Amino acid sequence: MPKILVYITAKVVWTFLFWGSDSNENRAHVHVGKKGTENLCKIWLEPDVEIAVSGDLTITQINEILLVTKKYRKQLLEQWNVFKNGKKVKIIKVYE
């Protein structure tokens, strides 16, 4: 499960990642959670950023990570293409 984006705020650290089996899916997406999250949220990156599965996150948390995803969508899509081509992805760390 390669990490793609680690988004760090004063209150929470969000981790965006791909699952190994994601390479079999054609539609770009990421899984998002924070420490202690068992069921991660799944977010489509195309054609638009939208929730596929909410996981254990609250509506407030979902809205927060949707904003982050939209802000970093271009970089996430670039890493999706790297991942789909079997290459090593880079971790983006952001401190807010």
N, CA, C and O atoms as a Tinker XYZ file with bonds, in Angstrom:
   384  protein
     1  N      0.829000   -1.173000    0.000000    73     2
     2  CA     0.000000    0.000000    0.000000    64     1     3
     3  C      0.880000    1.245000    0.000000    63     2     4     5
     4  O      1.187000    1.786000    1.062000    81     3
     5  N      1.279000    1.693000   -1.159000    73     3     6
     6  CA     2.134000    2.883000   -1.186000    64     5     7
     7  C      1.386000    4.150000   -0.782000    63     6     8     9
     8  O      0.281000    4.422000   -1.252000    81     7
     9  N      2.020000    4.912000    0.099000    73     7    10
    10  CA     1.491000    6.217000    0.485000    64     9    11
    11  C      1.786000    7.195000   -0.635000    63    10    12    13
    12  O      2.851000    7.159000   -1.253000    81    11
    13  N      0.834000    8.061000   -0.882000    73    11    14
    14  CA     0.977000    9.046000   -1.944000    64    13    15
    15  C      1.083000   10.447000   -1.372000    63    14    16    17
    16  O      1.940000   11.235000   -1.773000    81    15
    17  N      0.194000   10.749000   -0.425000    73    15    18
    18  CA     0.127000   12.082000    0.154000    64    17    19
    19  C     -0.079000   11.946000    1.659000    63    18    20    21
    20  O     -0.962000   11.219000    2.112000    81    19
    21  N      0.734000   12.644000    2.413000    73    19    22
    22  CA     0.547000   12.745000    3.852000    64    21    23
    23  C      0.254000   14.209000    4.132000    63    22    24    25
    24  O      1.108000   15.075000    3.941000    81    23
    25  N     -0.967000   14.475000    4.589000    73    23    26
    26  CA    -1.442000   15.838000    4.814000    64    25    27
    27  C     -1.553000   16.047000    6.313000    63    26    28    29
    28  O     -2.403000   15.448000    6.971000    81    27
    29  N     -0.691000   16.901000    6.851000    73    27    30
    30  CA    -0.544000   17.058000    8.291000    64    29    31
    31  C     -1.092000   18.409000    8.730000    63    30    32    33
    32  O     -0.645000   19.455000    8.257000    81    31
    33  N     -2.072000   18.380000    9.645000    73    31    34
    34  CA    -2.614000   19.600000   10.227000    64    33    35
    35  C     -2.343000   19.564000   11.736000    63    34    36    37
    36  O     -1.782000   18.597000   12.250000    81    35
    37  N     -2.740000   20.605000   12.421000    73    35    38
    38  CA    -2.557000   20.650000   13.868000    64    37    39
    39  C     -3.423000   19.606000   14.571000    63    38    40    41
    40  O     -3.107000   19.183000   15.683000    81    39
    41  N     -4.515000   19.190000   13.926000    73    39    42
    42  CA    -5.458000   18.268000   14.555000    64    41    43
    43  C     -5.348000   16.824000   14.075000    63    42    44    45
    44  O     -5.637000   15.901000   14.837000    81    43
    45  N     -4.938000   16.613000   12.836000    73    43    46
    46  CA    -4.985000   15.263000   12.268000    64    45    47
    47  C     -3.934000   15.107000   11.164000    63    46    48    49
    48  O     -3.512000   16.077000   10.534000    81    47
    49  N     -3.534000   13.869000   10.959000    73    47    50
    50  CA    -2.656000   13.512000    9.842000    64    49    51
    51  C     -3.460000   12.607000    8.912000    63    50    52    53
    52  O     -3.818000   11.488000    9.280000    81    51
    53  N     -3.736000   13.092000    7.718000    73    51    54
    54  CA    -4.454000   12.309000    6.711000    64    53    55
    55  C     -3.449000   11.585000    5.832000    63    54    56    57
    56  O     -2.455000   12.169000    5.400000    81    55
    57  N     -3.707000   10.326000    5.574000    73    55    58
    58  CA    -2.846000    9.537000    4.702000    64    57    59
    59  C     -3.641000    9.111000    3.473000    63    58    60    61
    60  O     -4.701000    8.496000    3.581000    81    59
    61  N     -3.107000    9.452000    2.305000    73    59    62
    62  CA    -3.698000    9.079000    1.018000    64    61    63
    63  C     -2.827000    7.967000    0.444000    63    62    64    65
    64  O     -1.603000    8.093000    0.410000    81    63
    65  N     -3.448000    6.882000   -0.005000    73    63    66
    66  CA    -2.655000    5.762000   -0.513000    64    65    67
    67  C     -3.375000    4.995000   -1.603000    63    66    68    69
    68  O     -4.577000    5.144000   -1.820000    81    67
    69  N     -2.594000    4.170000   -2.280000    73    67    70
    70  CA    -3.130000    3.220000   -3.256000    64    69    71
    71  C     -2.997000    1.836000   -2.659000    63    70    72    73
    72  O     -2.066000    1.573000   -1.898000    81    71
    73  N     -3.915000    0.952000   -2.992000    73    71    74
    74  CA    -3.794000   -0.454000   -2.613000    64    73    75
    75  C     -3.158000   -1.200000   -3.775000    63    74    76    77
    76  O     -3.330000   -0.818000   -4.932000    81    75
    77  N     -2.431000   -2.251000   -3.471000    73    75    78
    78  CA    -1.777000   -3.043000   -4.512000    64    77    79
    79  C     -2.746000   -3.519000   -5.577000    63    78    80    81
    80  O     -2.405000   -3.541000   -6.760000    81    79
    81  N     -3.949000   -3.898000   -5.173000    73    79    82
    82  CA    -4.938000   -4.391000   -6.136000    64    81    83
    83  C     -5.534000   -3.267000   -6.979000    63    82    84    85
    84  O     -6.235000   -3.536000   -7.954000    81    83
    85  N     -5.265000   -2.007000   -6.619000    73    83    86
    86  CA    -5.790000   -0.878000   -7.386000    64    85    87
    87  C     -5.239000   -0.837000   -8.800000    63    86    88    89
    88  O     -5.860000   -0.253000   -9.689000    81    87
    89  N     -4.090000   -1.444000   -9.020000    73    87    90
    90  CA    -3.489000   -1.409000  -10.356000    64    89    91
    91  C     -4.377000   -2.110000  -11.380000    63    90    92    93
    92  O     -4.203000   -1.920000  -12.584000    81    91
    93  N     -5.332000   -2.922000  -10.907000    73    91    94
    94  CA    -6.254000   -3.614000  -11.814000    64    93    95
    95  C     -7.471000   -2.759000  -12.169000    63    94    96    97
    96  O     -8.227000   -3.105000  -13.076000    81    95
    97  N     -7.663000   -1.650000  -11.462000    73    95    98
    98  CA    -8.798000   -0.771000  -11.744000    64    97    99
    99  C     -8.381000    0.303000  -12.742000    63    98   100   101
   100  O     -7.260000    0.809000  -12.699000    81    99
   101  N     -9.291000    0.637000  -13.626000    73    99   102
   102  CA    -8.977000    1.645000  -14.637000    64   101   103
   103  C     -9.273000    3.064000  -14.186000    63   102   104   105
   104  O     -8.617000    4.004000  -14.637000    81   103
   105  N    -10.237000    3.235000  -13.314000    73   103   106
   106  CA   -10.627000    4.579000  -12.865000    64   105   107
   107  C     -9.724000    5.001000  -11.702000    63   106   108   109
   108  O     -9.633000    4.308000  -10.688000    81   107
   109  N     -9.065000    6.136000  -11.864000    73   107   110
   110  CA    -8.114000    6.623000  -10.863000    64   109   111
   111  C     -8.827000    6.975000   -9.562000    63   110   112   113
   112  O     -9.882000    7.610000   -9.564000    81   111
   113  N     -8.228000    6.548000   -8.451000    73   111   114
   114  CA    -8.787000    6.831000   -7.137000    64   113   115
   115  C     -7.717000    6.687000   -6.066000    63   114   116   117
   116  O     -6.644000    6.137000   -6.314000    81   115
   117  N     -8.019000    7.184000   -4.877000    73   115   118
   118  CA    -7.152000    7.037000   -3.713000    64   117   119
   119  C     -7.997000    6.586000   -2.533000    63   118   120   121
   120  O     -9.216000    6.754000   -2.517000    81   119
   121  N     -7.324000    6.011000   -1.551000    73   119   122
   122  CA    -7.946000    5.644000   -0.290000    64   121   123
   123  C     -7.384000    6.590000    0.759000    63   122   124   125
   124  O     -6.192000    6.897000    0.749000    81   123
   125  N     -8.248000    7.055000    1.671000    73   123   126
   126  CA    -7.840000    8.061000    2.645000    64   125   127
   127  C     -8.304000    7.663000    4.041000    63   126   128   129
   128  O     -9.415000    7.171000    4.241000    81   127
   129  N     -7.413000    7.895000    4.993000    73   127   130
   130  CA    -7.766000    7.652000    6.380000    64   129   131
   131  C     -6.806000    8.385000    7.293000    63   130   132   133
   132  O     -5.879000    9.058000    6.842000    81   131
   133  N     -7.045000    8.241000    8.568000    73   131   134
   134  CA    -6.159000    8.791000    9.587000    64   133   135
   135  C     -5.845000    7.663000   10.551000    63   134   136   137
   136  O     -6.435000    6.587000   10.458000    81   135
   137  N     -4.937000    7.891000   11.464000    73   135   138
   138  CA    -4.565000    6.863000   12.419000    64   137   139
   139  C     -5.819000    6.365000   13.145000    63   138   140   141
   140  O     -6.623000    7.156000   13.639000    81   139
   141  N     -5.964000    5.063000   13.197000    73   139   142
   142  CA    -7.105000    4.462000   13.867000    64   141   143
   143  C     -8.290000    4.194000   12.956000    63   142   144   145
   144  O     -9.265000    3.576000   13.384000    81   143
   145  N     -8.229000    4.643000   11.712000    73   143   146
   146  CA    -9.314000    4.390000   10.765000    64   145   147
   147  C     -9.198000    2.965000   10.236000    63   146   148   149
   148  O     -8.184000    2.600000    9.640000    81   147
   149  N    -10.232000    2.167000   10.452000    73   147   150
   150  CA   -10.206000    0.797000    9.950000    64   149   151
   151  C    -10.696000    0.720000    8.507000    63   150   152   153
   152  O    -10.065000    0.085000    7.662000    81   151
   153  N    -11.826000    1.373000    8.232000    73   151   154
   154  CA   -12.388000    1.369000    6.885000    64   153   155
   155  C    -12.090000    2.706000    6.220000    63   154   156   157
   156  O    -12.683000    3.733000    6.551000    81   155
   157  N    -11.161000    2.666000    5.279000    73   155   158
   158  CA   -10.739000    3.896000    4.617000    64   157   159
   159  C    -11.806000    4.410000    3.660000    63   158   160   161
   160  O    -12.643000    3.657000    3.163000    81   159
   161  N    -11.751000    5.690000    3.424000    73   159   162
   162  CA   -12.601000    6.354000    2.450000    64   161   163
   163  C    -11.965000    6.147000    1.067000    63   162   164   165
   164  O    -10.742000    6.166000    0.934000    81   163
   165  N    -12.789000    5.952000    0.061000    73   163   166
   166  CA   -12.297000    5.819000   -1.318000    64   165   167
   167  C    -12.813000    7.009000   -2.108000    63   166   168   169
   168  O    -14.009000    7.301000   -2.110000    81   167
   169  N    -11.887000    7.693000   -2.782000    73   167   170
   170  CA   -12.241000    8.895000   -3.536000    64   169   171
   171  C    -11.842000    8.729000   -5.002000    63   170   172   173
   172  O    -10.688000    8.435000   -5.314000    81   171
   173  N    -12.801000    8.919000   -5.883000    73   171   174
   174  CA   -12.512000    8.929000   -7.311000    64   173   175
   175  C    -11.779000   10.210000   -7.650000    63   174   176   177
   176  O    -12.103000   11.276000   -7.127000    81   175
   177  N    -10.794000   10.107000   -8.522000    73   175   178
   178  CA   -10.055000   11.278000   -8.991000    64   177   179
   179  C    -10.513000   11.725000  -10.374000    63   178   180   181
   180  O    -10.194000   12.829000  -10.817000    81   179
   181  N    -11.257000   10.866000  -11.046000    73   179   182
   182  CA   -11.730000   11.178000  -12.387000    64   181   183
   183  C    -13.114000   10.582000  -12.613000    63   182   184   185
   184  O    -13.419000    9.569000  -11.983000    81   183
   185  N    -13.947000   11.120000  -13.437000    73   183   186
   186  CA   -13.684000   12.356000  -14.159000    64   185   187
   187  C    -13.682000   13.574000  -13.224000    63   186   188   189
   188  O    -13.074000   14.600000  -13.530000    81   187
   189  N    -14.360000   13.448000  -12.095000    73   187   190
   190  CA   -14.363000   14.507000  -11.082000    64   189   191
   191  C    -13.991000   13.897000   -9.743000    63   190   192   193
   192  O    -14.083000   12.683000   -9.562000    81   191
   193  N    -13.575000   14.727000   -8.816000    73   191   194
   194  CA   -13.295000   14.262000   -7.458000    64   193   195
   195  C    -14.631000   14.033000   -6.762000    63   194   196   197
   196  O    -15.434000   14.955000   -6.621000    81   195
   197  N    -14.861000   12.788000   -6.325000    73   195   198
   198  CA   -16.098000   12.461000   -5.621000    64   197   199
   199  C    -15.898000   11.220000   -4.751000    63   198   200   201
   200  O    -15.002000   10.412000   -4.998000    81   199
   201  N    -16.726000   11.086000   -3.753000    73   199   202
   202  CA   -16.647000    9.961000   -2.832000    64   201   203
   203  C    -17.189000    8.698000   -3.500000    63   202   204   205
   204  O    -18.282000    8.704000   -4.068000    81   203
   205  N    -16.418000    7.629000   -3.423000    73   203   206
   206  CA   -16.889000    6.319000   -3.871000    64   205   207
   207  C    -17.421000    5.546000   -2.665000    63   206   208   209
   208  O    -18.493000    4.944000   -2.724000    81   207
   209  N    -16.651000    5.571000   -1.567000    73   207   210
   210  CA   -17.023000    4.892000   -0.319000    64   209   211
   211  C    -16.586000    5.800000    0.829000    63   210   212   213
   212  O    -15.448000    6.268000    0.849000    81   211
   213  N    -17.473000    6.047000    1.774000    73   211   214
   214  CA   -17.146000    6.975000    2.866000    64   213   215
   215  C    -16.317000    6.351000    3.970000    63   214   216   217
   216  O    -15.676000    7.075000    4.732000    81   215
   217  N    -16.307000    5.036000    4.083000    73   215   218
   218  CA   -15.531000    4.392000    5.131000    64   217   219
   219  C    -16.012000    4.809000    6.513000    63   218   220   221
   220  O    -17.211000    4.991000    6.723000    81   219
   221  N    -15.087000    4.963000    7.457000    73   219   222
   222  CA   -15.421000    5.324000    8.837000    64   221   223
   223  C    -15.413000    6.829000    9.088000    63   222   224   225
   224  O    -15.471000    7.259000   10.240000    81   223
   225  N    -15.342000    7.623000    8.046000    73   223   226
   226  CA   -15.213000    9.068000    8.233000    64   225   227
   227  C    -16.566000    9.746000    8.392000    63   226   228   229
   228  O    -17.578000    9.294000    7.857000    81   227
   229  N    -16.557000   10.839000    9.140000    73   227   230
   230  CA   -17.759000   11.645000    9.319000    64   229   231
   231  C    -17.939000   12.563000    8.105000    63   230   232   233
   232  O    -17.035000   12.708000    7.282000    81   231
   233  N    -19.110000   13.172000    8.011000    73   231   234
   234  CA   -19.380000   14.125000    6.921000    64   233   235
   235  C    -18.373000   15.275000    6.950000    63   234   236   237
   236  O    -17.877000   15.688000    5.902000    81   235
   237  N    -18.071000   15.789000    8.126000    73   235   238
   238  CA   -17.101000   16.879000    8.265000    64   237   239
   239  C    -15.731000   16.440000    7.763000    63   238   240   241
   240  O    -15.071000   17.180000    7.034000    81   239
   241  N    -15.303000   15.247000    8.148000    73   239   242
   242  CA   -14.010000   14.729000    7.702000    64   241   243
   243  C    -13.999000   14.502000    6.197000    63   242   244   245
   244  O    -13.007000   14.798000    5.532000    81   243
   245  N    -15.079000   13.987000    5.665000    73   243   246
   246  CA   -15.174000   13.762000    4.214000    64   245   247
   247  C    -15.049000   15.085000    3.469000    63   246   248   249
   248  O    -14.318000   15.179000    2.482000    81   247
   249  N    -15.759000   16.104000    3.937000    73   247   250
   250  CA   -15.672000   17.418000    3.287000    64   249   251
   251  C    -14.249000   17.961000    3.333000    63   250   252   253
   252  O    -13.780000   18.563000    2.367000    81   251
   253  N    -13.562000   17.749000    4.454000    73   251   254
   254  CA   -12.181000   18.212000    4.589000    64   253   255
   255  C    -11.268000   17.509000    3.588000    63   254   256   257
   256  O    -10.479000   18.157000    2.901000    81   255
   257  N    -11.377000   16.188000    3.507000    73   255   258
   258  CA   -10.470000   15.480000    2.597000    64   257   259
   259  C    -10.842000   15.676000    1.129000    63   258   260   261
   260  O     -9.979000   15.565000    0.258000    81   259
   261  N    -12.107000   15.965000    0.842000    73   259   262
   262  CA   -12.472000   16.300000   -0.535000    64   261   263
   263  C    -11.789000   17.589000   -0.975000    63   262   264   265
   264  O    -11.324000   17.696000   -2.109000    81   263
   265  N    -11.730000   18.564000   -0.078000    73   263   266
   266  CA   -11.028000   19.816000   -0.397000    64   265   267
   267  C     -9.544000   19.564000   -0.638000    63   266   268   269
   268  O     -8.965000   20.102000   -1.581000    81   267
   269  N     -8.930000   18.748000    0.211000    73   267   270
   270  CA    -7.508000   18.417000    0.049000    64   269   271
   271  C     -7.294000   17.677000   -1.266000    63   270   272   273
   272  O     -6.350000   17.964000   -2.001000    81   271
   273  N     -8.169000   16.729000   -1.556000    73   271   274
   274  CA    -8.052000   15.943000   -2.791000    64   273   275
   275  C     -8.169000   16.843000   -4.016000    63   274   276   277
   276  O     -7.397000   16.699000   -4.964000    81   275
   277  N     -9.110000   17.755000   -4.006000    73   275   278
   278  CA    -9.260000   18.676000   -5.135000    64   277   279
   279  C     -8.023000   19.549000   -5.304000    63   278   280   281
   280  O     -7.587000   19.815000   -6.424000    81   279
   281  N     -7.467000   19.987000   -4.192000    73   279   282
   282  CA    -6.276000   20.842000   -4.232000    64   281   283
   283  C     -5.073000   20.108000   -4.820000    63   282   284   285
   284  O     -4.277000   20.710000   -5.541000    81   283
   285  N     -4.930000   18.822000   -4.523000    73   283   286
   286  CA    -3.764000   18.037000   -4.953000    64   285   287
   287  C     -4.102000   17.010000   -6.037000    63   286   288   289
   288  O     -3.340000   16.073000   -6.275000    81   287
   289  N     -5.237000   17.195000   -6.681000    73   287   290
   290  CA    -5.708000   16.236000   -7.689000    64   289   291
   291  C     -4.671000   15.991000   -8.795000    63   290   292   293
   292  O     -4.420000   14.847000   -9.174000    81   291
   293  N     -4.089000   17.043000   -9.294000    73   291   294
   294  CA    -3.114000   16.902000  -10.381000    64   293   295
   295  C     -1.953000   16.001000   -9.961000    63   294   296   297
   296  O     -1.570000   15.097000  -10.703000    81   295
   297  N     -1.395000   16.243000   -8.775000    73   295   298
   298  CA    -0.271000   15.438000   -8.287000    64   297   299
   299  C     -0.706000   13.995000   -8.012000    63   298   300   301
   300  O      0.053000   13.060000   -8.271000    81   299
   301  N     -1.913000   13.812000   -7.494000    73   299   302
   302  CA    -2.423000   12.471000   -7.227000    64   301   303
   303  C     -2.607000   11.686000   -8.528000    63   302   304   305
   304  O     -2.292000   10.498000   -8.595000    81   303
   305  N     -3.116000   12.358000   -9.552000    73   303   306
   306  CA    -3.278000   11.696000  -10.857000    64   305   307
   307  C     -1.928000   11.342000  -11.478000    63   306   308   309
   308  O     -1.778000   10.281000  -12.085000    81   307
   309  N     -0.956000   12.224000  -11.327000    73   307   310
   310  CA     0.389000   11.922000  -11.839000    64   309   311
   311  C      0.938000   10.665000  -11.161000    63   310   312   313
   312  O      1.503000    9.792000  -11.820000    81   311
   313  N      0.767000   10.583000   -9.841000    73   311   314
   314  CA     1.260000    9.410000   -9.111000    64   313   315
   315  C      0.458000    8.163000   -9.450000    63   314   316   317
   316  O      1.011000    7.063000   -9.440000    81   315
   317  N     -0.828000    8.303000   -9.749000    73   315   318
   318  CA    -1.647000    7.176000  -10.185000    64   317   319
   319  C     -1.055000    6.575000  -11.461000    63   318   320   321
   320  O     -0.944000    5.356000  -11.585000    81   319
   321  N     -0.680000    7.429000  -12.398000    73   319   322
   322  CA    -0.099000    6.948000  -13.655000    64   321   323
   323  C      1.245000    6.271000  -13.419000    63   322   324   325
   324  O      1.547000    5.266000  -14.063000    81   323
   325  N      2.052000    6.799000  -12.514000    73   323   326
   326  CA     3.322000    6.158000  -12.161000    64   325   327
   327  C      3.045000    4.775000  -11.572000    63   326   328   329
   328  O      3.683000    3.792000  -11.947000    81   327
   329  N      2.094000    4.712000  -10.654000    73   327   330
   330  CA     1.707000    3.461000   -9.995000    64   329   331
   331  C      1.196000    2.443000  -11.009000    63   330   332   333
   332  O      1.589000    1.277000  -10.966000    81   331
   333  N      0.325000    2.872000  -11.920000    73   331   334
   334  CA    -0.243000    1.971000  -12.929000    64   333   335
   335  C      0.828000    1.416000  -13.863000    63   334   336   337
   336  O      0.661000    0.336000  -14.430000    81   335
   337  N      1.927000    2.154000  -14.024000    73   335   338
   338  CA     3.022000    1.691000  -14.872000    64   337   339
   339  C      4.034000    0.852000  -14.107000    63   338   340   341
   340  O      5.094000    0.517000  -14.636000    81   339
   341  N      3.710000    0.511000  -12.855000    73   339   342
   342  CA     4.564000   -0.372000  -12.068000    64   341   343
   343  C      5.816000    0.274000  -11.516000    63   342   344   345
   344  O      6.747000   -0.419000  -11.106000    81   343
   345  N      5.848000    1.591000  -11.500000    73   343   346
   346  CA     7.019000    2.298000  -10.987000    64   345   347
   347  C      6.761000    2.765000   -9.563000    63   346   348   349
   348  O      5.626000    2.768000   -9.087000    81   347
   349  N      7.840000    3.158000   -8.895000    73   347   350
   350  CA     7.740000    3.601000   -7.513000    64   349   351
   351  C      7.160000    5.010000   -7.436000    63   350   352   353
   352  O      7.609000    5.919000   -8.134000    81   351
   353  N      6.152000    5.176000   -6.572000    73   351   354
   354  CA     5.533000    6.487000   -6.393000    64   353   355
   355  C      6.305000    7.303000   -5.361000    63   354   356   357
   356  O      7.045000    6.760000   -4.540000    81   355
   357  N      6.114000    8.612000   -5.422000    73   355   358
   358  CA     6.758000    9.518000   -4.471000    64   357   359
   359  C      5.727000    9.962000   -3.442000    63   358   360   361
   360  O      4.555000   10.156000   -3.765000    81   359
   361  N      6.174000   10.120000   -2.203000    73   359   362
   362  CA     5.296000   10.597000   -1.152000    64   361   363
   363  C      5.354000   12.123000   -1.112000    63   362   364   365
   364  O      6.428000   12.720000   -1.052000    81   363
   365  N      4.180000   12.730000   -1.146000    73   363   366
   366  CA     4.064000   14.171000   -1.021000    64   365   367
   367  C      3.691000   14.455000    0.427000    63   366   368   369
   368  O      2.690000   13.937000    0.922000    81   367
   369  N      4.494000   15.277000    1.113000    73   367   370
   370  CA     4.175000   15.651000    2.505000    64   369   371
   371  C      3.805000   17.125000    2.535000    63   370   372   373
   372  O      4.518000   17.982000    2.013000    81   371
   373  N      2.662000   17.390000    3.166000    73   371   374
   374  CA     2.161000   18.755000    3.265000    64   373   375
   375  C      1.871000   19.055000    4.721000    63   374   376   377
   376  O      1.198000   18.283000    5.403000    81   375
   377  N      2.386000   20.191000    5.195000    73   375   378
   378  CA     2.132000   20.644000    6.563000    64   377   379
   379  C      1.257000   21.890000    6.491000    63   378   380   381
   380  O      1.649000   22.895000    5.899000    81   379
   381  N      0.091000   21.824000    7.086000    73   379   382
   382  CA    -0.835000   22.975000    7.101000    64   381   383
   383  C     -0.941000   23.514000    8.509000    63   382   384
   384  O     -1.666000   24.480000    8.747000    81   383
